[in-house]
Amino acid sequence: MRQVTIYDIAKEAKVSISTVSRVLNDTAPVRGSTRAKIEELIQKYNFQPNAMARGLLKNETGIIGVIVPDLTNPFFPEVFAGAEEEAMRSGLTFLLSNTIGDYVKESEYLSIMREKRVDGIIFMGGRINLKHCEEHLVQELVQCASIIPTVLVNGGLRGTDLTRVATDEAAGTVLAVQHLIELGHTKIGFIGGESHMTTTSNKLRAFRKTMKEANLDIREEWLLPDSFSIDSGKRQMHNLLAMKERPTAVFCVNDYTAIGAIKAAAEAGLTIPHDMSIVGFDDIPLAHHFIPELTTVSQQAHELGMTSVKVLKAMMNKEKVKKHTSLEPKLIVRQSTRALMP
């Protein structure tokens, strides 16, 4: 059976193709009787307009490109879920690309997205989290953003004015460290994060500032950047526990490193939080189900994704948007922290 087209609907309704298009897209008023007649035919034939043809007419594809650095990290799927929820309200779909932290793959996916004529791009991780990004990588993204509306999520590129949506990681670090201080902890360590990444340096800077403002000593040997993995948390907790003097509490750069730290502490015979308090960052789903349940800082990942799409849609509609939209983090107190016992 031949597929019904917009031309067939127009012919049977005895109207122009543009009239049918106005009804389908609700772009202009159509006489009530005419609209009813067209809608009846659409229902009769279960007519679905061809998305590609409609995109060509509007010079739109209805596709948003999304670049993420690591889909195995639960934080990024949480952000994506929020983005998807917001996009579906406008009938938008996604071209999702997982770069595995490879800058060459980022470049390849940016090229593919230009070829596919995506309407906008959401960019997470990778080069936008580097403290010192190579100039050719910066200019490649700047050039792409000059053609396709682009939103950077939880990152940025120094010396550019690209649109950013981010949770205030420094404020989140302050919440976590202040929580430990209020529990009576004065000996606090810092675990995880790669030193060349801004997410690590921002949190470490906020950690130092909060400790200094509380007139607490910062023990350099207790500041142990590494990576963002569970293994990293285990490795650096083992290093902490091997020291002659150890902290009574530890702030971890993310929930993965916090979970690794707790596992290492348990393997060494410690009980969390009785022997040591541990705080994570991100509030991934596992944080609530791990034992002990993890005290952490929520980046409001779902809201972060939704907000990113809202900002991107405004850009796609040629609306003016703020260059930097900031979300406030929230401290989630669970079982991995407690007051320091005398």
C-alpha positions in Angstrom: 0.0 0.0 0.0 1.4 3.4 -1.0 2.2 5.8 1.8 0.0 8.8 2.0 1.8 12.1 1.6 1.0 15.7 2.4 0.1 16.2 -1.3 -2.6 13.5 -1.0 -4.1 15.2 2.1 -4.1 18.5 0.3 -5.7 17.1 -2.8 -8.5 15.3 -1.0 -9.2 18.3 1.2 -9.1 20.6 -1.8 -6.7 23.0 -0.2 -3.1 24.0 -0.8 -0.1 22.1 0.6 0.8 25.2 2.6 -2.6 25.1 4.3 -2.0 21.5 5.4 1.4 22.4 6.6 0.0 25.3 8.7 -2.4 22.8 10.4 0.4 20.2 11.0 2.8 22.8 12.4 0.2 25.1 13.9 2.2 28.1 12.4 -0.8 30.2 11.3 -4.6 30.5 11.6 -6.7 28.2 9.5 -10.5 28.5 9.1 -12.2 26.1 11.6 -14.1 24.1 9.0 -11.0 23.7 6.9 -8.9 22.7 9.9 -11.5 20.1 10.9 -11.5 18.6 7.4 -7.7 18.3 7.3 -7.5 16.8 10.8 -10.2 14.3 9.9 -8.1 13.2 6.9 -4.9 13.0 8.9 -6.7 10.7 11.4 -8.3 8.7 8.7 -5.0 7.8 7.0 -2.9 7.9 10.3 -0.7 10.4 8.5 2.7 11.0 9.9 4.6 13.9 8.2 8.1 12.9 7.0 10.6 14.4 9.5 13.4 14.7 7.0 11.2 16.5 4.5 9.8 18.8 7.2 13.4 19.5 8.3 14.4 20.5 4.8 11.5 22.9 4.6 12.3 24.5 7.9 16.1 24.1 7.6 16.0 22.1 10.8 16.7 18.4 11.6 15.1 18.3 15.1 18.4 16.7 16.4 20.6 17.8 19.2 24.1 16.4 19.3 25.4 15.4 22.8 29.0 14.7 23.5 29.9 13.0 26.8 33.3 11.7 28.0 32.3 8.5 29.8 28.9 6.8 29.7 30.0 4.3 32.3 30.1 7.1 34.9 26.5 7.3 36.2 26.7 11.1 36.5 26.6 11.6 32.7 23.5 9.4 32.0 21.7 11.3 34.8 22.5 14.6 33.1 21.4 13.1 29.7 18.1 11.8 31.3 17.3 15.4 32.3 18.2 16.7 28.8 16.1 14.0 27.2 13.0 14.9 29.3 13.2 18.5 28.3 13.9 17.8 24.7 11.0 15.5 24.2 8.6 18.3 25.1 9.7 20.0 21.8 9.9 16.8 19.7 13.7 16.9 19.6 15.9 13.8 19.5 19.5 13.2 20.1 22.7 12.1 18.5 24.7 10.8 21.5 28.4 10.4 21.3 30.7 8.8 23.9 34.3 10.0 23.5 35.9 7.9 26.3 38.0 10.9 27.2 39.7 11.0 23.7 40.1 14.5 22.3 40.5 13.0 18.8 37.1 11.4 19.1 35.7 14.7 20.2 36.9 16.2 17.0 35.5 13.4 14.9 32.1 13.7 16.5 32.0 17.4 16.1 32.7 16.9 12.4 29.9 14.2 12.2 27.5 16.5 13.9 28.2 19.3 11.4 27.7 16.8 8.6 24.4 15.6 10.1 23.3 19.2 10.4 22.3 19.0 14.1 20.3 22.0 15.4 22.4 22.3 18.5 25.2 20.7 20.6 25.6 19.9 24.3 29.2 19.3 25.2 30.3 17.6 28.4 33.8 16.7 29.7 37.0 16.3 27.8 38.7 19.4 26.6 36.3 21.8 28.3 37.6 20.5 31.7 41.2 21.0 31.0 43.1 23.7 32.9 45.3 24.3 29.8 43.6 23.3 26.6 45.6 23.3 23.4 44.7 26.2 21.2 43.7 24.1 18.1 41.2 22.3 20.3 39.8 25.6 21.6 39.5 27.1 18.1 37.9 24.0 16.7 35.0 24.2 19.2 34.8 28.0 18.9 34.4 27.6 15.1 31.8 24.9 15.5 29.9 27.0 18.0 29.8 29.9 15.6 27.8 27.7 13.2 25.8 25.5 15.5 24.4 26.7 18.9 26.5 25.1 21.5 26.2 24.8 25.3 29.1 23.6 27.5 28.0 21.7 30.6 30.1 21.9 33.8 33.1 23.3 31.9 34.5 26.1 29.9 37.4 27.3 27.7 39.5 30.1 28.9 39.6 33.1 26.6 36.2 32.3 25.0 32.7 33.5 25.6 30.9 30.2 24.8 27.6 29.6 26.6 28.0 27.5 29.8 25.6 25.8 32.2 27.2 24.5 35.3 26.6 23.5 38.9 28.8 25.6 41.3 31.4 22.9 42.2 33.3 25.3 44.5 30.2 26.1 46.5 29.5 22.3 46.7 33.0 21.7 48.1 32.5 24.4 50.7 29.2 22.7 51.8 31.0 19.4 52.2 34.0 20.7 54.1 31.9 22.9 56.3 29.7 19.9 57.2 32.8 18.0 58.3 34.0 21.0 60.3 30.6 21.4 62.0 30.9 17.7 63.0 34.1 18.6 64.9 36.6 17.4 62.4 39.8 19.4 62.2 42.1 16.9 60.4 40.6 16.6 56.9 42.1 15.0 53.8 41.3 15.3 50.1 41.3 12.4 47.7 41.0 12.0 43.9 40.8 14.0 40.7 43.3 14.6 38.0 45.5 17.7 38.7 45.2 18.9 35.1 41.4 19.1 35.2 39.5 22.2 36.3 37.0 20.2 38.3 39.9 19.0 40.5 41.6 22.4 40.9 38.3 24.2 41.6 37.4 21.8 44.4 41.0 21.8 45.8 41.0 25.6 45.8 37.7 25.7 47.6 38.9 23.1 50.0 41.9 25.1 50.9 39.9 28.3 51.3 37.3 26.7 53.6 40.0 25.2 55.8 41.9 28.5 56.0 38.8 30.4 56.9 38.2 28.0 59.7 41.8 28.5 60.9 42.5 24.8 60.3 45.9 23.4 59.2 46.1 22.0 55.7 48.3 19.0 55.6 49.8 18.7 52.1 50.5 15.0 52.5 46.8 14.5 53.0 46.0 16.1 49.6 46.1 13.2 47.2 44.9 13.9 43.6 44.9 10.8 41.3 41.9 10.1 39.1 38.1 9.8 39.3 37.8 6.0 39.6 36.9 3.7 42.4 40.4 2.2 42.2 41.8 5.7 42.6 39.8 6.1 45.8 41.0 2.7 47.1 44.7 3.4 46.2 44.8 6.8 47.8 43.0 5.7 51.0 45.5 2.9 51.4 48.2 5.6 51.1 46.5 7.8 53.7 46.1 4.8 56.1 49.8 3.9 55.8 50.8 7.3 57.1 52.0 7.7 60.7 49.2 10.3 61.3 45.9 10.1 59.4 42.9 12.5 59.0 39.6 11.8 60.8 37.6 12.8 57.8 38.1 12.8 54.0 36.5 14.8 51.2 36.5 12.9 47.9 36.4 14.6 44.5 33.5 12.4 43.4 31.3 9.5 44.6 33.4 6.9 42.8 36.5 7.8 44.7 34.5 8.0 47.9 33.2 4.5 47.4 36.8 3.3 46.7 38.0 5.0 49.8 35.3 3.4 51.9 36.2 -0.1 50.5 39.9 0.4 51.3 39.1 1.6 54.8 36.9 -1.5 55.4 39.7 -3.8 54.1 42.0 -2.2 56.6 39.6 -3.0 59.4 38.1 0.5 59.8 34.4 1.2 60.2 32.9 4.2 58.4 31.8 6.6 59.9 32.9 5.5 63.4 36.6 5.5 62.6 36.6 8.1 59.7 34.0 10.3 58.0 33.9 10.3 54.2 32.1 12.7 51.9 31.6 12.2 48.1 30.5 14.5 45.3 27.8 14.1 42.5 25.1 12.1 44.3 25.1 9.3 41.7 22.3 6.6 42.2 24.8 4.2 43.8 25.5 6.7 46.6 22.1 6.0 48.1 22.4 2.2 47.8 26.0 1.8 49.0 26.7 0.7 52.6 27.1 2.9 54.4 24.9 5.3 52.4 27.1 8.0 51.2 27.0 11.6 52.4 27.6 13.6 49.2 27.0 16.8 47.3 24.3 16.7 44.7 25.0 18.5 41.4 21.4 18.2 40.6 22.4 16.3 37.5 18.8 15.9 36.2 18.1 19.6 36.5 21.5 20.3 34.9 20.5 18.4 31.8 17.1 20.0 31.6 18.5 23.5 32.0 21.1 22.9 29.4 18.4 22.0 26.8 16.3 24.9 27.8 19.2 27.3 27.2 20.1 25.5 24.0 16.5 25.7 22.7 16.5 29.4 23.4 19.7 29.8 21.4 18.3 27.7 18.5 15.3 30.1 18.5 17.7 33.1 18.3 16.8 34.3 21.7 19.2 36.1 24.0 20.6 33.9 26.8 23.1 34.4 29.7 26.6 33.3 28.9 26.8 31.5 32.2 23.9 29.8 34.0 24.8 28.5 37.4 22.9 25.9 39.5 23.3 25.6 43.3 24.6 22.3 44.7 22.9 20.6 47.7 24.5 18.7 50.6 22.9 15.3 51.1 23.7 14.0 54.5 23.6 10.2 54.9 25.4 7.5 56.9 29.1 8.0 55.9 29.7 11.0 58.2 29.1 11.6 61.9 30.3 13.9 64.7 33.9 13.3 65.9 33.8 11.5 69.2 36.2 12.7 72.0 
